Amino acid sequence: MSDNRLKIGITQGDTNGVGWEIILRTLADSRTTELFTPVVYGSLAAAKAYMPLLEKNNDEELSSKIQFNVVASAAEARYGKINLVECSDVKPTPGVASKEGGKAAVEALERAVADLKDGTLDAMVTAPFDKEMAQSEEFSFTGHTEFMASHLGGEPMMIMCSDRLRVGLVTIHIPVAEVSKSISKEKIVEALDTLRQSLKEDFGIVEPRIAVLALNPHAGEGGMLGSEEQEIIKPAIVEAFEKGVLAFGPFPADGLFAAGGYAKYDAVLAMYHDQGLTPFKTLSPDGVNFTAGLSAVRTSPDHGTAYDIAGKGIADPQSIRNAIYTAIDIVRHREAWGDWTAKPLQHFEREKGRDVSVKDLKLPEQGEE
């Protein structure tokens, strides 16, 4: 399948944030439908409300550049068109956090995930939503990652990625006060295995090298500043290394990033959210959030709803563009990985109509031709 026939679902996110602005700016590029087939999930009324705002501030005739093909699901999406699955008719109030905006985001997300599970989407890109505004009796997840895992199964890992850096997380959306008691040797070993597999399958790295961050300042300073490095993290690294994972550390986070040591590795494993995302966003401002460990591909821009600039026409769409490019790349890498693992070196040859194992074949002696 050529890339332009890949169906990539894009959810609107919170209708009061910058989601529609960055989506419309991306879709306004006529090359979009040459690269992939977009299927947007959201409110047509919201999209139309943002078009004049962007046109006014940036002199773009979006209404002529973007003509939505409204469909019931991704199964009806047409190649060469900008397809839209209407999930609500909410009209936005840019910059205002509201339950209506959160509900609209969840409705779009649920419709997109349903199509992803049905196999009518090849990947999904999610615009940001406000976790607090999205909460309800029906939706009690702390983020997209946890919601995706509940519907697709698997052990999800948040990986922030760019051309410069990849950062995986052992813990995701939990209070800092709970991080220490939430990490264990088993959990770190599992995270290293997930990260290694994703780097191979999703990013095409033959045998990745992974740097593991310490939890405490100065890697615990020999136990003076904490014992997690000696009791949990180091033993996990040793166990993972013995299983074939090229894991190294634990390294003090400040030193690894400040001195550029991260560049020697294919990825960094951080113990908690801000430990990994703060340096990542500093070094890669237009990076991508990828949910590894799931059966389907999901990416998103690495920023939030940005209520403070919503509706002003100044939101930069580069991160969501990168999220789309990354989703396409990962789909292709997974296809290639499937081919490689499904067709290993031949173990059998045909001889006189019967299967012959390689060990049964007569190999030439040394010096023979």
N, C-alpha and C positions, 0 to 999 in steps of 0.2 A: 504494500500500500504506500503510495506517495504521501509525503507529509501533509499536503493540502487536503487530503482525504481523512486525516486524523481529526476526530471530533473532540474538541477541548471545551469542557463546560466551564463557565465563568459565573460565579455567584456575585450578586450585587453588593453584599455586605450590608452594613447599616446605611439606610437610605439618607440619613442626616450627616454622614461622614463623607470622606472623599472618594468612596468606592465608585460611584457613577462617573465622577469627573475623570478618574484615571482609566476607567474602562472605555469611556467615550473617546478620550484622546488616543487610546491605543487602536480602537476600531476605526478611527477616522483615517488612518493610514491605509491607502488603497491596496497595499501589499499584504494586508492582514489575511485576506481570504486566499492569497496565493501560498501562504505559509501553512495555514490550517483552516479547518471549518469551525468557526466559533458558535457556541450555543450558550447564550446568556440567560441566566435565571434571575428574574426580578420583576419590577414594576415598570411597565411601559410609561405610565403617567410620571413616574420619578425620572425616567430617562429624558422624557420630553421637557420636564421642568428644568433640568440641568443644561440642556442644549443652549437656550438663550443666554444663560449666565456665562458659558464658555465663549459663545460667539461675541458677546459684548466685550469681554475682557481680552480676547485674543484674536478678534476679527476672523474667526473661522466659521464657514458656512456648514456646520455640522449636520444640519437638517437635510442638506443635499448630499453630503458624503455618506451618511449613515441611514440606510433604509432597512428597517427590521423586517425579517420574515417571521411572522408569529406562528409558532407551532405548539402542539400539545405536549410533545416530548422530544428528546434527542433522536428518537427513531425516525421522526419526520423531517429532521434537519436536512437542508439542501446544501450541496457543495457550491461554493462560490457565493453564498449568501451569508449575511449576518443574522443568525437565527435567534429568536427570543422565545423562551418559555415563560409565559405570564404566571406569576405566583401570587400576585396581589395587585391592588390598584392604589396603594398608598402614595400620597403626595408628600414630598420631603419638606422639612424645615431645617435647612442647612445649619450645622453648628450646634444644634440643640439635642442633647441626649434625651431620648424618649423611649418608652416601652413599645410604641408603634414602630419606631425604627428598628429596635431589636427584634421584634416579632417578624417584621418583613425579612430581616436577614436570615432568621431561622427557617422561615417558610421556603426561601430560595435554596438554602442549604439542604433541606430535607428532600426537595424535588430533585436536586442535582445528584445527591447520593443515591436516590432510587434508580436513576438512569445509569449511574456508574455501576451499581450492583447488577443491573440488567445487562450490562455489557454494551449499551448503546453509546457510551462515552468511552474514549480512550484514556482520558485523564481529566482532572478537575483542578481549577485554580480558584481560590477563594479570596474575595476582597474582604477587608477587615470589618469586624463588628465589635461592639462594646459588650464585653462579657457580662457586665452587671445588667445592662438593659436587655440582654437576651434571656436572662433567667426567668423561668416560669415553672409551673407545675409540670409542664410537658418537656421542658428543656432545663436540665440541672447540671450541665457539663461546664467545666472550667475553661474550655476552649475548643477550637476546631479539632485539635489532635485527639482529645479524649472522645469527642463525638464520633469521629471517623473510626476509631478503634472499636467503639461499641457496635457499629454497624458492619464493619468489615472484618472484625476479628484480628488476631495477631497481637504482637507486643510493639506498640508504636514507639518510635524514637524521633524527637525533633532534631533535625539536622539543618543548621544554617549554612548555606553554601554560596560561594561566588568563585570567580576565576582565581581569586587570591587565597581563599581560606575556606575550610569546612570545619564546623564545630558541632559535635553531637553532645546530647545532654543525658546524664544518668537520671536526674529528677527534672520535672518540668514545672507545672504550675502548682507549687506548694509554698507555704510560708517559709521564710529563711530559718525560722526557729525550729522547723521540723526537718531540715535537711540532714543534719548529723544522724538522727535516729532513723532516717529513711534510706540511707545507703548501707549496703552490706557487701561482703565479698562476692556472694552469689549474684547480686544485682549488678555489680560492676563487671563481672565476668560475662554475664548475659549481655550487658550493654556493649561491651567490646566485641562480642561475637556478632551482634546485630549491626554494629557500625562497620565491622570488617566486611560482612556479607553485602551490605548496601554499597560500600565503596567498590566492591568487585562487580556486583550485578547491576547497580544503578549508574555507576560512574565509569565503569570500564577499566578500573585499576587492577592490574594483575595480582599483586600482593602488597597491600597498603601498609604503610608505617603509621602508627598511631601514638601520639603523645598524650599522656594521661595527667591531668592537673591534680595537684594536691587540694585538700579542703582548707587547711589552715595556712596562716601566713608563714612564709619561709619553710613550707612543707613540714610544719610542725616543730621545726628546730629540735629534732631528736627527742620529741616528746614533751619539750618544755611548753609548747604552744598548742598542744593537742596530740592525741594518740591515734587518731583515725588513719593517718598515713602508715604507721607501723603495724597497726592491728587489722586494718581492713583493706586499704588501697594497695599497698605494696604486695601483700599476699595475693590479691586478685590479679595484679599484673603478672606475677610469677606463674600463677595457675593458667592464665590465658596464654602466656608465652609458651608454656609447655604443651599447650594444645595447638600451637601453630600460629597464634595471633602475634604479629610483630608490634607489641605494645611496650612502651618505654615510660619511665617516670617513677614516682610522681614528681612533677615539676611545679615550683611556685608559679602561680598564674602571672604575677606581675613581671617576673623575670623572663618567662617564656615569650610573652608578647612584646615587652619593651625592647628586648634585645634581638627580636626578629627570629628567635629560635623556632617558632612555629613553621617557618618556611621549609624546614628540613623534613617535615612530616606531611603525609597526605590528609591527615585530619587530627583534630584535637578533641579529646573527651573531657568535658567539664562536669563537675559534680552537681551544679545547680544553675538555674536560669540566668541570672544576671552575671555570674562568673564567666559564662561563655558568650552571652549576647552583647555585653557592654564592649569588650574588645572587638567582637565581630562587626558590630554596627559602626564602630569607629574606623575600622580598616576597610570595610565594605559597605558604604552607605546605601547602595542599591542592590543589596543582597536578596537572597531568596530563602524562605522557610519551606523545607521539604519534610513530609512525614514518611519516614522510612519504616520498614517492618510490616507494611500492609500489603494486601494482594493487589491493590489499585494505587495509581499515582495521584498524589495531591500535593500541590505547591501553593504558595501565597507570597505576596510582597512582605518585606520584613518590617513594615510599619503598621501603626494602628489607624484608628478612624480619623485622627487629626481634625477634630471638631473646630479647632482654633482657626483653620484656614479653609474649612469646607464652604463651598459656594463662592469663593473668591477667584476661582479660575487660575490658581497658581500651583495646584498640586502637581508634583512631578510623577509622570506615569512610568518612569524607567524601571522601577522595582517590579511592577506587575508585568511589564514586558519581559523582564528577565525571568519572572516566574513562569510565563508561558513558554519561553525558549527552553528553560530547564525541564519543564514537564515533557516537552516533545523529545528532548535529548534522552531523558530517562526512559521513556517508552521505547525508544530505539535501542538503547543499551540493554533493556530487558529482553527485547526480541533477539538481539545478538547473543545474549547470555543463554537464552533458551535454545538457540541453535547450537551453540558450543557444547552445552551440557547434554543435549539430546543426541548429538552425533559425536561421541568421543572417538578416539582412535579405534580402528577396526580390530575387534578381537577374534573375528571369524573370517575365514575365506572359503570360497566355494571350490570344492575339488570333487570332480566326478559326481556331482549332484548331491553331495552331502556337506554338512557344516563341519569344518575342521578347526579346532582351537589352535591358537598360535603356538601353544606349548607342544602341540603334536606335529607341527611343521618342522622339517629338517632344515636347520640353519647352517650356512656354510662354516666350515672350520676356519681357524685363523690362517690366512694366506691363500684360501680358496677364493674364487670369483664366482 
